[in-house]
Amino acid sequence: MRTREAILDAAEQIMLEEGYAGVTTRRVAARADVNQGMVYYHFGVMDDLFTELFRRGADKTFRRQAEALASPQPLWALWDMMQDPSHSALTMEFVALANHRKAIRGVIADSSSRFRRLQEEAITRILEERGAASDTWPPLALILFLSSVSRFLLMEQSFEISVGHDQMTAVVEDHLRRIEGERRTPPPR
């Protein structure tokens, strides 16, 4: 199991440093300090390695989302999670990879659909519990609004663009205040 994790860690680091095109069995093996054959033994083909790497990250994100949605202010926690830049570079690499590899595209689509269903159920419940179901956007529209705004802001920040970001963040956070009140815990830094 350690070898498998070392291989995944190595692939992730190469992907972050050089992009998905830099991830080869030879380079992954060298970074993981294993024989190249071990990469094939554990993952077969590169699509399987990329798929497992994506799933590992998605599983971590599912856990983070579950924690956010179980918190006292789930919408604030979800917004904070969506704004976390630590996974945006890897996400962008997987999006680029999915443009070239159909198998990866399917895995991402399945995972994204699962995320969306869980978010919809949770947001619907949260809005109903707070008596805000009729005072706000429909749950799926709210989810898409939060995730789209956060992704776009993160993408622009990666290019050092911030014009209008404070205003857009203020609009989102004003809406969250109307549903959940003032943020009780400071946003993560």
N, C-alpha and C positions, 0 to 999 in steps of 0.2 A: 504494500500500500504506500509506503514511503517513496518508492521509485515512481509510482504513478503520480503522486502529488508533486514530486520534484520535476517531473516532465511537464505537468500542467503549469506549475509555477514558472518554469523556464520559458514555455511557450507564451505565457502571459507577459512576462517581462520583455521578451523580444518584440511581441506585438505592440507593446506600449512604446518601446524605444525606436522601433524601425518600421512599424506597420505590419499588417498581416502578410505582406509579400516577403518579409524577411524571415518568416517562420518556416524553416525547413527541418526535415528530420535530422540532418547533420548538425545544424546550429542548435536545435533543441537538445539533442543528445550531449553536445559539448557543454552547453550551459548547465544542464542537469547533472553533468559528470557521470553519464552512463553510456553504455555501448549503444550505437545507433539502432541495433537490432531490438533493443528494449523499447524503443519508441513504437516500432512496428508490432512488437509482442503485445504491448498494452493497448494500442489504439488502432492497429491495422493500417488504415489510410489516413491522410491528413484531414479529410472531412470529419472523420470520427474524432480526431484530436480536437479540432475546432468546435465540434458539437459538444463534446464533453466540457471543454473550457467554457463555452457559453452557458451550458446548463449549470455548471458549478457557480458561476457568477449570478445566474438567475435565481438559484436556490438561496444564495445569500440575500439577494434583493427581496425575495418573497418573505424571508424571515424579518428583514428590516421593515418591510411594509406591514406585516402582521403586528409588529411591536408598535409602529406608528399608529395604526388604526385601533389598537387597544389602549392607547394612551388617553389621558383625561381630555386632551384637545386634539383629537385625531386629524382634523383638517390642517391645523397648524403643523402638526408633526409630519403629515404627508407632504405638505408644501416644503418644509425644511429638507425632507429626504429627497424630494425631486430637485432641489437646488444644489445638492451635494455634487461638487465638480469632480470628486475623486474617481468616479466611474465613467465620466463622459467621454474621455479619450478612447477607452476600450470599447464603449458602445459605438462610437463613430467608426472604429475599425471593423466591428462586426457588421455594421450597416454597409460599409464599403465591400466587405467580403461577401455579403449576401447578394450584392449585385452581380457577382461572378460565380457563385456556387449555389445552385438550386437547393441542395440538401440543407445548407445553413439557413437559407431563406425560410424554408418550411419550419425549422426548429424555432427560429425567431418569431415567426407568425403564430405558431402554437403557444409559445410562452407568452407573447403579448396578449393573445386572446384570453388566456388564463388570468393574467394580471388584470385585464380590463373587467372580466366577469367578477373577480373578487372585489375590485374597487367599486364596481357598480353596486353590488350587494351591500358593502359596508357603507358607502356614501348614502345610499337610499335609507338605510337604517339610521344613520347618524342624523340626517336631515329630519326624518320623522321624529326621532327622540327629542330633538331640539325645537320641534314645532316650526321648522323652517322649510318644510317640503314645498309649501306653496309660495314662499317668499323669495325663492332663489331659482337658479337655473335648474333644469332637469339634471339628475345625477350624472348621466353620461356626458352631457355638455360641460358640466362643472369639472369633471375629470379631464376631459380633453383640453379645456381651457387651462387648467393648472399645469398639466404635463406639457402642453405645447408652448406655453409661455416660458416655463422653466427650461425646456430644451433649447429654445431659441436664444434665451438670454445666455445660457452656458456656451452655446456655439459662438455667439458674438463675443463673449468674454475671452474665449480662446484666441480670438483675433484682436484682442485688446480694444474692442468696441464697447462703449457703455452709454452712448447717447440715447436718452429716453428710458434707460433701465430703471432709474430711481422712480420715475413717474409710473411705469408699468408695474413695478413692485408695489408701489403705494396703492394702485387700483386693486390689485389682487388682495393685498393685506387688508384693505378697507372692507372688501367683500367678506373675507374670513372673519373679521371683527364683528360684522353684522350677524354672522351665524354662531360663532363660538365665543364672542367677547374678546377682551384684550388678551394678548398672548401672556400666559402665566410663567413660561420658562423662556429664557433667552435663546435665540437661535444658535445652533452650533457654529463654531468658528473653525 
